[in-house]
Amino acid sequence: MAATSTYPASTPTPTPSTATTLTNPSFVFPPQYSFPPFFTLQPVASTRSSQLASWSILIQSYCRHNRIFTISLIDALPTPLFTNATLRRSLSLRDAKAILTYMASPEGGNRAEFISTSSSKKGIKPGEEGEGGKAWIYWRRPEEWAAALEEWVERTGQKGTVLTLYEIVEGDVSRREEFYGMDMDLLQKSLGVCVKRGKAQVFGSGGEGEGVKFF
């Protein structure tokens, strides 16, 4: 898919989706997406650094546009994000993991976090690659989501009201918000930031029925 413009300055409010579902066809890819070498990370340090930054921006923009919060590289590689069908070029799994590792690092702005897929409940250290390359994509980091949630509660007059996590990410009142359809674990991480700031209190033992009250 060729394009002649840069990343969109704003995004619409599409139906929540995952990396394996059909995506909103109105997304505009950047010019370098039509350049075959873009799909292979180059060995020259300066070129590679530029590529990593460009891929990070593209992944964040694409995921934001399509309301994607987590991706599994195995599933996402065949999608338009990593495969240009017109050029018949695809990013390799190795390069895709390298890009996510960069995004999960301070150098990459901590814009991703690998997710453990093992039976163990122990998480993966920041920047450490998870099995299968599954990761949260932070087009908003948890602290940024926390600020968005606090602003929404203030704007909609819901301070002091106990809200379930389901209401926050699936309720009618939040349908037009960017966090609508958010991954439940990511929501809990973001609410944890609100709690640390003294802006909220969480009730319950977990899951969609867990409640939260903002102050």
N, C-alpha and C positions, 0 to 999 in steps of 0.2 A: 504494500500500500504506500504509494508515494505521497508526499505532502510538501507544501511550499511555505508553511507558516510555522512559527515556534509554538511552544506549549501554551494552551489556553490560559488566560489570566484568571478565569473563574470557571467553576464547574456547576452543572445542573444537579438536580436531585433525582438520580435514577433509582430503580429498584435495587435493594441490596443484592450483591452477587458475590460469587467466589471465583477463584482463578479457573475453575473448570466449567463455569457456565458461559453462555453466550454473553458477550459484552456489548455495551452501547456503541453502535457503529459510528457515532458522531465524533468520537475521539480523534484529534488531529495529532499525528505523529510528527516529530521534529525532522528537519532536513536530513540529519545524519542517518536516520532510519532507512533512507534510500541509498546509502553508501555501503556496498558490500563489506569493506574492511571493518566496519563498525561492529560486525558480528563475531569478530575474533580479537581477543585482547592482545595487544601488541607488546613485544618484549622491551622496547625502549621505554625507560622509566617515565619520561615526561609525557609521552604519548599515552601510555597506559594509565597514568594518573588522570589525564584529561578524559579518557574513555570511561574510567570508573565513575568520575563525577557526572558525566553525561548520562550513563546508564542509571545512576542513582536518581537523578532528576526525572528521567523517563519513567522508571518504575513507580516512583512516588506519584507522579502526575497521572499515570494510567490507573493505578490502584485507587486514587482519590476519585477520579472520574467515574469509575465503575463500582465504587463503594466496596472495594476489596480490602480486607483487614489482615488476612493471612494468605500466604501462598505456599504450596508444595511444589518445589522445582520439577519433580518428576511429572506432575500433572500440568504445570504451567508452561513447560518448554514448548509444547506444540501449539500454544495459543499465540495470537498476534503479538503479544507483548515481547516474546522472544523469537518468534518466527515470522519472517517476511516472505509470504508465499509468492509474491511477485518476483522477488529476487532469488527465491529458492535458497535462502540463507537462514540458518538458525544458530542461536548461541549454543555452545556446548554446555553440558552439565557442569563440567569443570570450571568453565569461565563464569557461568551463572552463580556457582557457589562462591567463586572469588569475589564477584560483585556484591553478593549479600554479606560476605565477611567484611568487605570494605564498608558497607553501609552500617554494619553493626559495631564499627570501631569509632573511637573519638574523631579520627581523621575524616570519617564519613558522616559525622554529625549524629551518630547513634540513631540512625534512621531505620534500623531493623534489629530484630532480636530473634535468634534461633530458638525453636521450641523443641523440647524433648519429646520424642515419640516412643520412648521405652515405657515399660510397665512401671518403672520407678517414678515416684512423685518428685524426685529431686530435679530441679531445673538445670538449665545449662548456663554456664557462666557467660556474661556478656562477650560477644565476639566469637564464642566457641561454636563451631559448626554442629548442627543437630543431624541426627540420622534422617536421610531422605531430603535434607535441605528444606525443611519446613520452617517458616519464620513469620513473625509479625512484621508487617511493613508499616513503619511509623511515618506516614505522611503528616501525622500529628503525633508527637511523642506523648507518653502518658501524662506528663505535667501540662502539656498543651491541651490534651483532652480534659484534664481536670479543670483548667480555666474555662473551657468551653461549657462544661457541665455546670459550673458555678454561675456563669453568665446566663445560661438558659433558665436555671432555677430562679434567678433574680428577675429576669425578664418576664417569666410566666407566673410570677407571684406564688411560687411553691415552697418558699422557705418555711420550715417548721412542719411541713407535710411529710409523712412517711411514704416513700415511693418504693415499689418493688423494682428489682433490676429489670424485670420483663417490661414494666411500664416505661422505663427509661429508653430501652432500645427497640421496643416493639409497639409502644402505645401510640394512639392517634395524635396526642399532643406533641410527640417528638418526630412525627413522620417527615417533617421538612428539615430536620436537623441532620448535620453530617454524621452524628454518632448513631443514627437510626440503623438498626441491623448490625450493630457492632458485636464483634466476638465477645462472649461473656467473660472470658478470662481477662481480656484487655480492659473491659469495663471495670472489673474488680481491681485491676492494677491502677487504673486511673482514679477510682474512688479512694484507693489507698493513699494517693497523693492528697486528695481533699481532706481525708482524716488527719494526716500528718500536719496539714496546714491549719487544723482546727476549724475547718469549714463544714465538716459533715461527721455523722456518726452512723455506723453500719449495724444493723440488727439481723439476727438469724444465723443459721448454720451454713449458709451457702446456697448456690443455685439461683434459678430465676425468681424464686419466692423470697429471696433475701431482701431485706428492706434497708433503706438509707434515708436519713433525714439531714437536710442542709440547714446551716445556721446563717 
